[in-house]
Amino acid sequence: MRITVIDFESTGIPTAEHPAAIVEAAYYNLAVTAEAVEIVEPGWQSFVRTAVTVDVAARAVHHITDAEIASGIPVEHALSRLVDQRPAYFCAHNAEFEQNFFTGGDVPWLDTYKIGLRLWPDAPGHSNQVLRYWLGLVLPDHLAMPPHRALPNCFVTAHILMRQIGEDVTVAEMARWSKEPPLLVKVGFGKHFGKRWGDVETGYLKWCLDQDMDKAVKHTA
């Protein structure tokens, strides 16, 4: 089974008022067998040309320059590289971000962020980099750094996924979790702020279901 781990850097978070565009794309391919899970070939990355202005906050994260963006390939070429992979699964960390730009067609997704929330609720956080260090992943800097660039992010995510596949859960189950909203660990608002959702009384959970709240909150409740 092949899994294609992808990551995009962009001009910002896409909204109805302010569409965003990809400025960098990357992937690694994993081969999953009964004996092992391993990266099977060198990763691929490219800058992606766009006429969309880069949001200042986004530039402060990935530090990609206008000159680098101008040197990139057209977005349709970048996405065709992904389509041509035709893996059993696409994978990304917080995959809903990548899915703003690329749905993957009928190929299902694995979201290492949502899977991490389920497998490791006691982790101090569930970002790509927090899980990297919390899991004790020893990764070469020339492949795993700098953070917030597409290919290093893919490399870190691929190793998080390898660890997740080694847990007592099937890939099919992880794919089911990845289709659902995230199962949150702690309450992020109100009188129960900071308490684990599993420790909140039933009445409050029912109250949450009746409110106009974030889909992850209602799903968790």
C-alpha positions, 0 to 999 in steps of 0.5 A: 500500500502506498500513502502520499504525504503532502504539504502546501505553503500558501499566501494565507488562510482561504476565506470567502472574502480573501481566496488564497493560493499555494506558493509551495508544494511537496510530497513523500511516498510511503510504502506500507507492508506487513513487515515495514513502513518506509519512505520509498523514494526521494521527496518532491517539492516546488515553488508554485507561481501565483498572482495572489498577494502573500499575506504578511502573517503567512510570509512571517511563517514560511518566509518564501519570497516573491522571487521564489514564487515567481520561479515556481511552476503553475499550480495545475502542474503541481497538483497534477504531480499529486494526482499522478501518484494515485496512492491508496491514501493521501496524508497531511497534518491538519489535512483540512488546510490542504483540502482547501486547495486539493481534494484528492478526488476519490482517494481517502485521506489520513490526517495525522493531527486528528489521529494524534488527538485520538492516539495520544491525548496526553501529548502537550500539543498536537502540532506537527513539531510538538508531536515530533519532539514529544515522540522523540523522533530523531530526524536529520536536520537537512531533511526535517528543517526548517519548519513551516516549509513544505518538504521538511513538513512532509518529512516530519509528518511522514515519520509521525504517520509511521509511528501511528501505523505502529499503534494498535489501530488499522489504517482504515480506522485512522481514515474514518477518524480523519473524515470526522471533525477532530476529537478535542482533548480539553475544553477551550472556553467557558467555566470548564476551560482547561478541563478534559472533555471526558471529565465534563458533566453530561448536562454541560455536554448536552448544553454544548450540543444545543449551541451554535458552536464550532463543529469540533466542539459539538462533535467532541461533546 
